[in-house]
Amino acid sequence: MKLFDVYPLFDIEIVKGEGCNTYDAEGNKYLDLYGGHAVISVGHSHPHYLKAINEQASKLVFYSNSVINSLQQKLADKLGKISGYDDYQLFLINSGAEANENALKLASFYNGKKRVIAFGKAFHGRTSLAVEATDNPKIVAPINANGHITFVPLNDIEAVKAELAKGDVSAVIIEGIQGVGGIRIPDADFMKALREECDKHDVVLIADEIQSGYGRSGKFFAHQYTDVRPDIITVAKGIANGFPMGGVLISPKFTPIYGQLGTTFGGNHLACAAAIAVLEIFEQENLVENARKVGEYLMTELKQIPGIKEVRGRGLMIGMEFDYPVKELRTRLIKEERVFTGATGTNMIRLLPPLVLTIEQAQDFINRFKNALAKQA
């Protein structure tokens, strides 16, 4: 059987990771400034993380959600405390797209409406309603195009008001920082006005923190720079450092009903052990503050490098926009400088490193990045 060929691949096989470094099958060492799409939060092969999942795997990997799993409550308690949302409720699933599907479903159950406002260049996932809320027609199949979503420009509160006034909107979904959309940050004043308008119309405000959350921005959630509290927050990626997991943080205003939501694998014992270990490492190593500090250093240094059109982001979620396509530059970074970065669109390189990145490693990256740029001409 052949693999379904949907990914353009670099001719590299990564077989090992440690901290912010990865190693290929030939033994070459790479500096990882991408973290596998912002997934690796506490570093590759962190010893505390490995110990936790190995100990849990030796006891029980999985049993169904029809019995008590005290690890779920332990995770909820730790997540509530560290995130500042200890009065919210937690529903555990397996991925970011699944988190957004459940968030949008819960909103519709809540107010009985079915239209959703999303924002230009948004990315919310590749499953049914999540992909419809993603502003990329190329990945929306005809079966997904059901007219539930209205896209408006980011930071345009008047456009939002006009849609909410129609009275049929169930939810507004917005990324804490747009990732695939080009590291675009919602304005604080816009977010405050958005919260007020959603309250006025009994519309559910959903913060998609799948890429921008879990400490990446230098706060636990990127929307916390605005002092706005969404009704629902979705998380995944960094939650379990590579173990497939997602979560929905749900305001107390929602009352759970048996059977309304459900999952087979979500919140299984091994996933919870991994996610608990991640939060323990966050606390032990002060990773949210580290992301803020190292991110500020990186952005300051990058803004001084000639040839970059714009640098934007927060914490360790950084985008560098160029006046030219970056495919060749990114390839040179990987093959010649042994650095993994990401890209979005044609002209932007994204940095989403593990949150354990040090100032010294950031300096190392800057030097390698300058080397690659010097060869661009």
C-alpha positions in Angstrom: 0.0 0.0 0.0 1.2 3.5 -0.9 0.9 6.5 1.4 -1.8 9.0 0.2 0.5 11.7 -1.2 -0.7 14.9 0.5 2.5 16.3 2.0 5.4 17.8 0.1 8.3 16.4 2.0 11.9 17.5 2.6 14.3 14.7 1.9 15.1 14.3 5.6 14.1 11.7 8.2 14.2 13.0 11.8 14.8 10.1 14.1 15.7 11.7 17.4 15.2 14.9 19.4 16.6 16.4 22.5 15.6 19.9 23.9 15.6 22.3 20.9 17.6 19.9 18.7 16.6 17.1 16.3 18.8 14.6 14.5 18.3 12.9 11.2 19.0 9.3 10.1 22.5 10.3 9.0 23.3 11.8 12.4 23.1 15.4 11.4 22.0 17.8 14.2 19.4 20.5 13.5 18.3 23.5 15.6 14.5 23.3 15.8 12.9 26.7 15.5 9.5 25.2 14.5 8.7 22.6 17.0 6.7 20.5 14.5 4.0 23.2 14.0 4.2 24.6 17.5 3.6 21.2 19.0 6.8 20.7 21.0 6.3 22.9 24.0 8.6 21.5 26.7 11.4 20.3 24.3 12.1 17.0 22.6 12.5 14.0 25.0 12.3 16.0 28.2 13.2 13.6 31.0 10.3 14.4 33.2 7.9 14.0 30.3 9.4 10.7 29.3 9.3 9.4 32.9 5.6 10.3 33.2 4.4 8.7 30.0 6.6 5.6 30.6 5.3 5.1 34.1 1.7 5.5 32.9 2.1 3.2 29.9 3.4 0.5 32.2 0.1 0.7 34.2 -2.7 1.6 31.8 -2.7 3.3 28.4 -6.5 3.5 27.8 -9.9 2.8 29.2 -13.2 4.3 28.3 -14.9 7.4 29.5 -17.6 5.3 31.1 -15.5 5.0 34.3 -13.7 7.5 36.6 -10.3 8.7 35.3 -8.8 10.8 38.1 -6.0 12.0 35.8 -8.6 14.0 33.9 -9.5 16.0 37.1 -5.9 16.4 38.0 -5.2 17.9 34.6 -8.2 20.1 34.8 -7.1 21.4 38.2 -3.6 22.2 37.1 -4.7 23.7 33.8 -7.3 25.9 35.5 -4.8 27.2 38.0 -1.9 27.9 35.5 -4.2 29.5 32.9 -6.4 31.6 35.2 -9.5 29.8 34.2 -10.1 27.6 37.2 -13.8 28.4 37.2 -14.2 27.0 33.7 -15.0 23.4 32.7 -12.8 21.1 30.6 -13.7 18.7 27.8 -10.9 16.6 26.4 -10.5 15.4 22.9 -7.7 14.5 20.5 -6.9 17.4 18.2 -7.3 21.1 17.5 -9.9 20.7 14.7 -11.9 18.5 17.0 -11.7 21.1 19.7 -13.1 23.7 17.4 -15.8 21.4 16.1 -17.0 20.8 19.7 -16.8 24.5 20.6 -18.9 25.5 17.6 -21.4 22.7 18.3 -21.7 23.7 21.9 -22.3 27.3 21.0 -25.1 26.3 18.6 -26.7 24.1 21.3 -26.5 27.0 23.7 -28.4 29.6 21.7 -30.1 27.6 19.0 -28.5 29.5 16.1 -26.2 28.3 13.3 -24.3 31.1 11.6 -20.7 31.8 12.6 -18.5 34.8 12.1 -14.9 34.1 11.4 -12.1 36.4 10.1 -10.2 36.8 6.9 -7.1 34.5 6.7 -8.4 32.4 9.6 -7.4 28.8 10.0 -9.4 26.6 12.4 -8.8 23.1 11.1 -9.6 20.6 8.3 -12.7 18.8 9.5 -16.3 19.6 8.7 -17.3 22.9 10.3 -13.7 23.8 11.3 -12.6 23.8 7.7 -15.7 25.8 6.6 -14.5 28.4 9.2 -11.0 28.4 7.5 -10.5 31.1 5.0 -8.9 28.9 2.3 -11.3 27.7 -0.4 -8.8 25.2 -1.7 -9.3 23.0 1.3 -13.0 23.4 1.6 -14.8 20.5 -0.2 -18.3 21.0 -1.6 -19.7 18.9 1.2 -18.2 21.3 3.7 -19.5 24.5 2.1 -22.8 24.8 3.9 -23.2 28.5 4.3 -22.6 28.6 8.0 -19.7 31.0 8.0 -19.4 34.7 7.3 -15.9 36.1 7.0 -15.2 39.7 8.0 -11.8 41.5 8.1 -9.8 41.1 11.3 -10.0 44.2 13.6 -13.1 45.6 11.8 -15.7 45.9 14.6 -18.2 47.7 12.3 -18.3 44.7 10.0 -18.9 42.5 13.1 -21.7 44.7 14.3 -23.4 44.7 11.0 -23.5 40.9 11.0 -24.5 40.5 14.6 -27.4 42.9 14.1 -29.0 40.3 11.8 -29.8 38.3 14.8 -28.9 34.8 13.5 -25.3 34.5 14.7 -24.4 31.7 17.1 -20.7 32.3 17.6 -17.7 34.4 16.7 -14.5 32.4 16.5 -11.1 34.2 16.5 -7.5 33.1 16.9 -5.5 34.6 19.8 -2.9 35.3 17.1 -3.5 34.2 13.5 -0.8 31.6 12.6 -1.4 30.3 9.1 -2.9 33.8 8.4 0.5 35.4 8.8 1.1 36.1 12.5 -1.7 38.7 12.7 -2.6 40.0 16.1 -6.1 41.2 17.1 -6.1 44.7 18.5 -6.9 45.0 22.2 -9.6 47.6 21.6 -11.2 45.4 18.9 -11.2 42.4 21.3 -12.9 44.4 24.0 -15.5 45.8 21.6 -16.0 42.2 20.3 -16.7 41.0 23.8 -19.2 43.7 24.4 -21.0 43.1 21.1 -21.2 39.3 21.7 -22.7 39.9 25.1 -25.2 42.3 23.7 -26.5 39.7 21.2 -26.0 36.6 23.3 -23.4 35.3 20.9 -20.7 32.9 22.0 -17.2 34.2 21.8 -14.7 31.4 21.0 -10.9 32.0 21.3 -9.0 29.5 19.2 -5.7 29.2 21.1 -4.6 26.0 19.4 -1.4 27.5 18.0 -1.1 30.8 20.0 -1.9 29.3 23.4 -0.1 27.2 26.0 2.5 29.8 26.8 3.6 30.5 23.3 2.9 34.2 23.2 4.5 35.0 26.6 1.2 34.7 28.4 -0.6 31.4 28.9 -3.2 32.5 26.3 -2.5 35.2 23.7 -5.9 36.7 24.2 -4.9 37.5 27.8 -3.0 40.5 26.5 -6.4 42.1 26.0 -8.0 41.2 29.4 -11.0 39.7 27.5 -12.4 36.4 28.8 -14.0 34.3 25.9 -16.9 32.0 26.6 -15.0 29.0 25.1 -11.2 28.5 24.6 -9.8 25.7 22.4 -6.4 24.2 22.9 -4.2 21.5 21.3 -0.7 21.5 19.8 1.5 22.2 22.9 -0.9 20.6 25.4 0.9 17.2 25.5 4.2 17.9 23.7 3.4 15.7 20.7 1.0 13.2 22.1 -2.3 13.7 20.2 -4.6 15.7 22.4 -7.0 18.7 22.5 -9.2 20.5 24.9 -12.1 22.8 25.2 -12.3 25.2 28.2 -15.9 26.1 28.7 -17.5 29.0 30.7 -19.7 28.2 33.7 -22.6 29.6 31.8 -22.8 26.4 29.8 -24.6 23.5 31.5 -23.4 20.0 30.5 -26.0 17.5 29.3 -25.3 13.8 29.2 -24.6 12.6 25.6 -24.4 16.1 24.1 -20.7 15.8 23.5 -18.6 12.6 23.5 -15.3 11.0 22.5 -13.7 7.5 22.4 -10.1 8.4 22.9 -10.2 11.9 24.3 -8.8 12.3 27.8 -7.3 8.8 27.9 -4.9 7.9 30.7 -1.7 8.2 28.6 -2.7 11.5 27.1 -3.6 12.9 30.5 -0.3 11.8 32.0 1.6 13.5 29.1 -0.4 16.7 29.6 0.0 16.8 33.3 3.8 16.4 32.9 3.8 19.3 30.4 2.2 21.6 33.0 4.5 20.4 35.7 7.5 21.3 33.5 5.9 24.7 32.7 5.8 25.5 36.4 9.2 24.0 37.3 11.0 25.8 34.4 8.9 29.0 34.2 8.3 28.4 30.5 5.7 31.1 29.9 8.1 33.8 31.1 11.0 32.2 29.1 8.9 32.4 26.0 8.3 36.1 26.6 11.9 36.9 27.4 13.5 34.9 24.6 10.8 36.0 22.1 11.5 39.7 22.9 15.2 39.1 22.3 14.6 37.3 19.0 12.3 40.0 17.7 14.7 42.8 18.7 17.6 41.1 16.9 15.5 40.2 13.8 14.3 43.7 13.4 17.9 44.9 13.0 18.6 42.5 10.1 18.4 44.2 6.7 16.2 42.6 4.0 13.3 41.6 6.3 10.2 43.6 5.3 8.5 43.2 8.7 8.8 41.2 11.9 5.7 40.6 14.0 4.5 38.3 16.7 4.6 37.8 20.5 6.7 35.5 22.6 7.9 32.5 20.6 5.3 33.0 17.8 7.1 35.1 15.3 6.7 35.8 11.6 9.2 37.4 9.2 7.8 38.8 6.0 9.9 39.3 2.9 9.4 41.0 -0.4 10.1 37.8 -2.2 9.2 34.1 -1.9 11.0 32.4 0.9 11.0 28.8 -0.4 14.7 28.9 -1.4 15.7 30.6 1.9 13.9 28.1 4.0 15.5 25.2 2.1 18.9 26.8 2.5 18.3 27.1 6.3 17.5 23.4 6.5 20.1 21.9 4.2 23.0 24.3 4.8 22.4 25.8 8.2 20.7 22.8 9.8 17.8 24.9 11.1 14.1 24.0 10.9 11.7 26.9 10.4 8.1 27.1 9.2 6.5 29.1 6.4 3.1 30.5 5.7 1.9 31.9 2.4 4.7 32.6 -0.1 6.7 35.3 1.6 6.7 34.6 5.3 8.9 32.4 7.6 7.4 31.4 10.9 9.3 30.6 14.1 7.5 28.4 16.6 10.3 26.8 18.7 10.0 24.8 21.8 9.4 27.1 24.8 12.7 25.9 26.4 14.7 27.8 23.8 17.5 29.7 25.5 19.0 33.1 24.7 22.2 31.3 23.6 20.2 29.1 21.1 18.4 32.2 19.9 21.8 33.8 19.2 22.9 30.7 17.4 19.8 30.9 15.2 20.4 34.6 14.4 23.9 33.8 13.3 22.7 30.9 11.1 19.9 33.0 9.7 22.3 35.8 8.7 24.5 33.2 7.0 21.5 32.0 4.9 20.4 35.6 4.1 23.9 36.5 3.0 23.7 33.8 0.3 20.3 34.9 -0.9 21.7 37.6 -3.2 
